[in-house]
Amino acid sequence: IISELHAQTGKRLLLIGHSKGACDAISAVSRFKQSVEGKVAGIVCLNAPICGSALAGSLSEPILDATTTALPRVAAHLLGPQVASLED
């Protein structure tokens, strides 16, 4: 898409991504660097979890004593076998 839009307009593109879409834009430009080089002027990231998220970061710290014991059970229920990913 980037190459097509660049060919049509002759201008470099400004990619705008929101939330995970911003991470996807960064990943795509990084992954296909040679084919998009000179075609992308920049990437604007809106509300992107580039350095993680406050919620995910707080899961490893006690929020309230009453909820601390419930968090692992809730996470296990929601994530199933993927709950181990919270340990990273």
C-alpha positions, 0 to 999 in steps of 0.5 A, spaced: 500 500 500 505 504 501 508 503 495 502 504 491 500 511 494 507 513 493 507 512 486 500 515 485 502 521 489 509 522 488 510 524 495 512 521 502 507 518 506 506 520 514 503 514 517 498 515 523 497 509 527 493 508 534 494 503 539 496 497 536 496 500 529 502 504 531 506 498 533 504 495 527 506 501 523 513 501 526 513 493 525 511 494 518 516 499 516 522 496 520 520 489 516 520 492 509 525 497 510 528 496 503 521 497 499 519 503 503 525 507 504 524 514 501 517 513 501 515 514 508 516 521 512 515 519 519 510 515 523 505 518 528 503 514 534 497 515 538 496 512 544 501 506 543 503 501 548 510 502 545 514 501 552 508 497 555 502 499 558 500 502 565 495 496 566 500 491 564 506 494 569 501 494 575 499 487 574 506 485 577 505 490 583 500 490 588 494 495 587 490 493 593 491 487 598 484 485 597 485 485 589 492 482 589 490 475 591 484 475 585 489 478 580 492 471 578 486 467 578 482 473 573 488 473 569 489 465 569 481 465 567 482 470 561 488 468 558 488 460 559 495 457 558 498 464 555 498 466 563 505 465 563 506 471 558 505 475 564 511 473 568 516 476 563 
